[in-house]
Amino acid sequence: MVTGAEDVDWPRSAYDGMRLPAEHVEVRDASHWGLVLNRWVLPGMVARVTDWLGAHVT
């Protein structure tokens, strides 16, 4: 799961206690929509997600 540290609508804590376990990546200085629309956030987020995929997907 990827969340923005500045997300006030769906903060990291909103996902605590979910029925299915999940790993978490939090992107600093990003809101919910900042994850999608902020061109400055996107390159760092993509790198972190692809690193996670490389470590977990064979």
C-alpha positions in Angstrom: 0.0 0.0 0.0 1.3 3.5 -0.9 0.1 6.5 1.1 1.0 10.2 1.3 2.3 11.4 4.6 0.2 14.6 4.2 -3.0 12.7 3.4 -5.7 13.9 5.7 -8.6 12.0 4.1 -6.9 8.5 4.1 -3.9 8.8 6.5 -1.7 5.8 7.3 -3.7 5.1 10.5 -6.9 4.5 8.5 -5.4 1.3 7.2 -4.4 -0.1 10.6 -6.3 -3.2 11.6 -7.3 -4.1 8.1 -8.3 -7.7 7.7 -5.6 -8.5 5.1 -2.0 -7.9 5.9 -0.1 -5.4 3.8 3.3 -3.8 3.5 3.3 0.0 3.6 5.2 2.7 1.7 4.7 6.3 2.8 5.7 9.1 0.5 6.8 12.3 2.4 5.4 15.6 1.4 2.5 14.1 -0.5 -1.3 14.2 0.0 -3.7 11.7 -1.4 -4.0 13.5 -4.7 -0.3 14.5 -4.6 0.6 10.8 -5.1 -1.3 11.0 -8.5 -0.9 14.6 -9.7 2.4 16.0 -8.2 5.1 15.6 -10.9 7.8 16.2 -8.2 6.6 13.3 -6.0 6.0 10.8 -8.8 9.7 9.8 -9.6 10.5 9.0 -6.0 7.3 7.1 -5.5 7.8 5.1 -8.7 11.4 4.2 -7.7 10.2 2.9 -4.3 7.3 0.9 -5.7 9.5 -0.7 -8.4 12.1 -1.5 -5.8 9.4 -3.3 -3.7 8.2 -5.1 -6.8 11.7 -6.3 -7.7 12.1 -7.7 -4.2 8.8 -9.4 -4.0 7.8 -10.5 -7.5 9.6 -13.2 -9.3 
